[in-house]
């Protein structure tokens, strides 16, 4: 099983759009953590950013593999 940071709730496929639904993150989004200019927020280290990027790439690869076997062919 893949390491999960946030819980995957489900997905929706309607009108040619496919959405993945995850739990709400009260501490903000990954985008905010990576790009925040807020002086009160701690900036992530370069190593933390690389670990996040690798984890995201692995998650996308895993989801792509799972969803191509679950979602009917176009």
C-alpha positions in Angstrom: 0.0 0.0 0.0 1.2 3.5 -0.8 2.1 6.0 1.9 -0.8 8.5 2.3 -0.4 12.0 3.7 -4.1 12.9 3.3 -7.0 10.6 3.0 -8.4 9.9 -0.5 -12.2 10.3 -0.3 -13.2 9.3 -3.9 -13.4 10.4 -7.4 -15.9 11.9 -9.9 -16.0 11.4 -13.7 -18.6 13.6 -15.4 -18.9 15.6 -18.5 -15.4 14.6 -19.7 -13.8 15.8 -16.4 -12.1 13.5 -13.8 -11.6 14.8 -10.3 -9.9 13.2 -7.3 -11.3 14.2 -3.9 -9.1 14.3 -0.8 -9.7 15.4 2.8 -9.6 19.1 3.6 -6.1 20.2 4.9 -6.6 22.8 7.6 -2.8 23.7 7.5 -3.1 24.9 3.9 -2.2 23.5 0.6 1.1 22.2 -0.8 1.1 25.2 -3.1 1.0 27.5 -0.1 3.7 25.6 1.7 6.0 25.8 -1.4 5.3 29.3 -2.5 4.2 31.3 0.6 5.7 34.8 1.0 4.3 35.0 4.5 7.1 35.8 6.9 5.3 34.0 9.7 5.3 30.7 7.9 8.4 28.5 8.0 9.8 28.0 4.5 10.5 24.4 3.5 14.1 23.3 3.1 15.3 22.2 -0.4 15.5 18.6 0.8 11.9 18.7 2.0 10.8 20.1 -1.4 12.7 17.3 -3.2 11.1 14.7 -0.9 7.6 16.2 -1.5 8.2 16.2 -5.3 9.4 12.6 -5.3 6.4 11.5 -3.2 4.0 13.4 -5.5 5.5 11.7 -8.5 5.2 8.3 -6.9 1.6 9.0 -5.9 0.7 10.1 -9.5 2.3 7.0 -10.9 0.4 4.8 -8.4 -3.0 6.6 -9.1 -2.4 6.4 -12.8 -1.8 2.7 -12.6 -4.9 2.2 -10.3 -7.3 4.4 -12.3 -6.4 3.0 -15.7 -7.4 -0.4 -14.4 -10.6 1.0 -12.7 -11.9 3.5 -15.2 -13.4 2.1 -18.4 -11.4 2.8 -21.6 -12.5 5.9 -23.6 
